[in-house]
């Protein structure tokens, strides 16, 4: 029998000074049994950083042909395709042909090696934006992960200030490729 997904309740008080966006976000996120805590938290961060009214989580890891998050138009077309991790370049190239904007939130202990191998290939994709997320920052979040996620997140000048009760974590988002997508 397959293991069930673990459900997380998420409440984020978002103050995105860079975009003049102040919003209380509430959602639930399912963590697939094979998904790491780092990946789950990167999806939640991507949701907050790229937040727009119609942004939604997809089936994610269970559906290989879908991104982690997306915005779909009324006609069903994908307007914004958001991935997390270190995907194969061909996946992003294919997505770029079908969506108006592609945003990747790259993270992981081998992120710099992945960047060295693939980043040059992405410069030819005009609708692709790639953000780098600090892996040590994610590790600090993982250490504090609970089934109910309550964050006060401020984004200003490309920096993240995340209040978790009496603890404040700080990190920068590194713009690796600028395709003028959300969050840039």
N, C-alpha and C positions, 0 to 999 in steps of 0.2 A: 504494500500500500504506500502510495506517495505521501511525502510529508506535506502538510498544508503551509500556505504562506503565512507569515507573521504580519499582523496589522499594526501600524503605527499611526497614532493621531498626532497631527501637526498643527501648531498654532504659531504663527510668525507675525510679530509686529514689525512691519517693514517700513524703514525710512530710507528711501533711495534718493539722497540729496542730488546726485548727479542727474537724475531724470525727473526731479521734482514729483516723486511718487511716494505717497504715504498711505499705507493700506494694511488692514488686518487680514491676514491670510489664514484660512482654515481648510484643511484637507485631510484625507487619510491616504496612507501609502502602504502598499503591500510589498513585503520583502520575500522574494522567492527563496526557497531553501538553499539554492546554490549561490545566492547573491551575497557578496561581502558587505560588511557594515560600511566600509569606505564607499562602495558604490551606491548604497542606499543614501548615505549622507550627501554624496555629490549630486544625486538626483534632487534631493530636497534643496540644496544650495542653488542648483541650476533653476529650479522652480522659482525661488525667491529673486535671484539676480535677473532673470529674464522675464519676470512676471508681466503678463498682460492679461486682460480680462478673460480671454478664451483659451488661455494656456491650460493644457490638461496632460496628466500622466497617461501613458498608453499601457498596453499589456506588458511592455518592457521586455525583459529577458525571455519571457515565454513566447514572444512573437518576433522571430528573427527579421522580419521584413518591416518592422515598425521602429521608430526612434524611441528614446526614453520619454520624451515629452513632445508635444506638438500643438500647433494652432491650425485648425482646419477652417476653411472658408465655408460659406453657406452651401456652396456647390460640392463640397466634399474634398476639394483640392487642399493639399498641405501647403499652408502659407509659411510656417516656420517649423523646421525640423531640428530638434535638439538632441544631441548625443552626449554621453559621458564616457570617459575612459580613453582608450587608445585604439580606436577602430582601424580596420584595414582601409588604406586610402581609397580603394575601389568602392567601398561602401559609401564614402562621402562624395565621391565623384558621381556615383549613380544618384544619390539623394539630391545633389546640386542640380541635376537635370529635371527633377520633378517638384522641387519646392522653391519658393521665392527666396527664403533665407535658410541657411544652415548655420547652426551654432554648435561648437564642440567645447565641452568642459573637460580638458585633459588632466589626468591625475595619475598617480601611481609611483611606486618606487623606481620604475624604469622609464619614467616620462621623458627624461632628458635624452636617453638613447633613442626612444621612439621619435622625438623631435628631430634629432640629428639624421635619422633615416628617412623621415617622411615629410618634414615641414616644407622643404623646397618644392615638392610636388603640389602643394596646396596653393601656392601663390597664383596659379593660373585659374583658380576658382573665384570669380569676383563676388559671389554671394555667400562666401564662407568666412565666419569669424571663429577664431580659436582662442579660448581663454585657458591659461594654466592655473591650476589650483595647487597650492603648496601641500605636499603630502604630510608634513609634520603637523600642519593645522588640522588636517583630516584625522590624524591619529589622536589629537587632543579631543576632537569631537567624539570619536569612537569610544574613548575612555569614559565619556559622560553620557553615552547613548542610553536612553530609556524608551519604553513603549509610548510614552507621551512626550512629544518634543515641543518645548516652549522656548522660543527664541525671540529676542529683541535684536533685530539686525539693522545696522546702519551701514549704508554704502555711500562713501564720499571719496571723490578723487581716485577711484579705482581701489580703494581700501575697504575691507570688511571689518566691522566692529560687531562682534557677536556677544551679547549678554546672555548668560545662562545662570539666572539667579544672582548669586554674589560673585560670579566669575565672569571676566571679560576676556575674550580671545580676539586676537587681531591678526589679520593676514592681508596680503595684497592679491588682487587678481592680476595676472600677467597676460597682457594682450600679445599673443603669439602671431596671429594673422588677423588682419582687419578687413572684413568684408562689409562693414557698415551695417551689421545686424543688431538685433536687440541687445541692450546692455552696453553698447559701445558709445 
